[in-house]
Amino acid sequence: MYSERLKWCLALQLLLPYCFSETSIQGQSADPKFALSGSNVSLRSSSLPENYQRLDWFYSPDLKILEWETHQPNPHYFDTKFKDRVTLGRQDGALHIYNVQEEDSSTYILKVVLKSGFEEERRIPLKVLDPVPKPHITIEKTQEMNNSCDLILSCMVRNQAVNYTWYGDSGRISEEFQSGVLNITVIPQSYSKFYKCEVSNPVSRNSDTVYFISHCKLARSSGVAWIPAWLMVMVPTILGLLLI
């Protein structure tokens, strides 16, 4: 008798959560929304049901950012790092985050509670990235042999997950050379007068360029910078001679 009663109690404990609360998970996307650090971001899900009575936004399953009962005039913002940096869009339930930082990256959770007690959970991944720093091309090797030149140019950016793209004066260099190091062999008849390394992430890009006056002889790292520097030296000198 006692054993049968125990079985019924265990069964009720398993069933009771489903009797009083139902939850479905929607909007789980494998592709995150990217944002530049320091920018403002709006996270929103697909259209909300008409008969919801509460919205809850979470940074993580155990950290709630805000909750809003639709009969209340204002949302309640919890005392978190987001307290002074978020607002709720009441028309579409969007979470507006201001001045996002790299540590704000997370899979945010929007919980929609319907008047029936049914709950929907929607997940929106956000990845905040710092801007790509300006790279610097380093000449690792220029070795001339048999009327050709072996070039090794390095363009590495530290502590960054970035993509590298190399360009010459005829356009983008072949895919096989797209890494932080460009290793090619050139001849006098078909060398590029410059090589540009572009580093990028999903929210920013930056680049550096080196110039060559022959297939194996470096000119200057930046022809654009060289001309103003030359003028800055020569113009005061010429003016000084004219005034003597």
Secondary structure, 3 states (H helix, E strand, C coil): CHHHHHHHHHHHHHHHHHHHCEEEEECCCCCCEEEECCCCEEECCCCCCCCEEEEEEEEECCEEEEEEECCCCCCEECCCCCCCCEEEECCCCEEEECCCCHHHCEEEEEEEEECCCEEEEEEEEEEEECCCCCCCCEEEEEEEECCEEEEEEECCCCCCCCEEEEEECCEECCHHHCCCEEEEEECHHHCCCEEEEEEEECCEEEEEEEEEEECCEECCCCHHHHHHHHHHHHHHHHHHHHHC
